[in-house]
Each structure stands twice: as C-alpha cells, then as structure tokens.
Amino acid sequence: QVQLVESGGDLVQPGGSLRLSCAASGSISSINAMNWYRAAPGEQRELVAQITSAGRINYADSVKGRFIISRDNAKSTVYLQMNSLKPEDTSVYYCNVWATTGGYWGQGTQVTVSS
C-alpha cells in the first residue's frame, strides 16, 4: 500500500506559477513511476507529467516547456512546478503512483487559473 498526500493547489492569475507537492508513504520501494494527472469538470483524467524510478520524464504536449516534474527521493516527494499558467490549466490535479502492488491516487488539489 502507498499513501499519497498532495498540497499546493490555489487560485492564480494567468501567467503565474504554482508548485504542487505529493508526499508518498508506505511501500515506497514498490513505486515504479510517480505521475501527475488532472481532470477538469466533466472530462477524463489526463496524464500531465511522469517521472519513473529510472529518472525518465514524460510530459503531455499541452504542458511541455511550462511544467517541470521533479522528485526528492529522501523525502519520497514528487513536485510539479507549473509556470506560465493558462486558464485551460484549471483542473483538479491528482498525484498517482504506479507500483508493483498496484496504482494509488491522492485526494486531488484544485488549481484555478483566473484573473
């Protein structure tokens, strides 16, 4: 089992920045990849960014060049630095891990980009 706690969601103006954090606990050694998804109302969850245990990083085309995923292994925490935010980035952002024991989700954190 892996438990995930997200933080950092907020209301921000277009062009602004936010950093989301996701702290993992439990069976940390079973994690193969740490991911950020997002879901706007009425839409399916979209994979935004991924960082694997080997350090491979992937981004959705919609956030390339603006978002940066990173992790602190000592703190078992993954971050999502979001820059140049746009109104269309407004969503609930979910932390997710792919582990040998299955997939696990955080509770989600709301990001609203609006003037």
Helices and strands as residue ranges (DSSP letters): E 2-7, E 11-12, E 18-26, G 28-30, E 31-39, E 46-52, E 57-59, E 67-72, G 73-75, E 77-82, G 87-89, E 91-99, E 102-105, E 109-113
